[in-house]
Amino acid sequence: MSTPLMELAVETLETPALTKAQLADLLFEQIGLNKRESKDMIDAFFDLVTDSLVSGTDVKISGFGNFQIRTKAPRPGRNPRTGEPVAIEARRVVTFHASPKLKDLVQDSADAA
């Protein structure tokens, strides 16, 4: 299964990444929104996801995966440089769990390569 997203050229030597600017360009090219509308739509989407996660609400995107907030309890740790014990405070972290559909697509593309 080939989509235009998979044909993006990556112009760096680092790990390939799909950027917000590239997503906006794809909306511009494939849907016909103007560049400003494309950028605004991408920004609004990520703002909505971010605001939901900050407020403690999980985000579920059908066929893609789930972003969840997890509260980690305080725990003992150590400074890796000195070995000195350090208390790690409680914190909230975002986790992502890919949907089975996304996992299958990724695995199928790895098998074809």
Buried (B, 14 or more C-beta within 10 A) or exposed (E): EEEEEEEBEEEEEEEEEEEEEBBBBBBBEEEEBEEEBBBBBBEEEEEEBEEBBEEEEEBEEEEBBBBBBEEEEEEEEEEEEEEEEEEEEEEEEBEEEEBEEBEEBEEEEEEEE
